[in-house]
Amino acid sequence: MKVLLVGGSGHVGTMTLPYMKAHHQFRILDLSPPKDSSIDYVQGSVTNPQIVQQAVKGMDAFIYMVMRRPTDHNSSSANFDDIIANYEANLMGLHVLLHAAKEEGIRHGVYTSTFTVHERTRNWFPSEEEVPLDNPGVYGLTKGLGERVCQYFCREHGMSIIALRITGPSTRQQWIERRGQPKSDVVHIWWTDEEDLARAYLAAISVQHTGFDAVFIAGNEEQNEINLSKAKRLLGWEPLTHTHVNITATDN
């Protein structure tokens, strides 16, 4: 399958691509070139319709990885630059990409959403449909609105899109180090290892699916805070890295 990674030169794309490239043929659309120079690359912004139309040519599916690094945790901390940047990345660029994909005849894709669409001080996340999209910051707000844009294209244009609500994407070294750190009592972050994350993307891009679904993807293997049953049911996914990586005795 030929898959367009939009924003694939960023943190998530860089850590997951080595696991994914043996399974599909990838092209990256990004402002910066990928670290892997063997990958087909189109330089430009996802907000540029002409560049996006060029990038989607000949593709079978897409993975939208464009995202701003979250800088705000409440509604009063955002400034005008934050607002503009988040709307461009999480809404305008996404809408341009989905429109171009629809015009090219691409019907299936994956949207990188975030656990930050939710207010994160909860102790239990029972299901994707039960937990409200109530993060007070502009990043979480716009990522949630991005899911609405995806739902619109599924409803009006018959597309199939899976939104992965990922949390704490980490390189293997980061994942090992972070598992040894105490969890915050205020903002709960479950770190997700790069290989587990790549497996989630591969499952989401390959599954037979119709319409729109949002799915929790988190390294909470015990599921004592996050119910991952939908990921298992829909994608056949669950976090597995802990089963084959040696963790020091101080990690938890």
C-alpha angles and dihedrals in degrees: 000000000000109000129187114216106203108202089006095150092068131094097283096041093048094052097043103039096077089060095043106042094078090061103046142014109255136200121188126215110194143127089245128048119251121256088239103072092192091072118096106252137197115189119216149073125297087226090065107089095199093052092046092050089052092049096051095051110120095002124134099198142354141222115206109212100160110127141147119237105253110251102164133063099177138040095250099056100066121101129199093267090054091050095049095043094049094047091049094050102035101035117012096042092043093051092048091050094048092048091050091046091050091050090050091052096250108149106174133058148141125242118205103225124166142233084239090080081083128064097255106212092088119115094211133037104192100182142339091252097047101049111080123232092244109138107145096215128090093240094056091040094054094043088054091048087051088061088054090053089052091050089051093055091047092050100041102032105028095246126156116224132169117198113207110208094205126186131201100351105204139179113239092261092048090048093053092047095045094051087065094055122093114254118248117251090215110042116028115211122177108199116227120207120234094243093049089048092050090051089054092052092047091050093046095049094048104040121109101244145153131202125356131321133171117209133191113235112186141141092241096122093170090053090217091139106016125046105221096177094112091056089052093046099043102031105018086238133144131150109273106162093097090062096062106025120085111237122195119246092253093061122096 
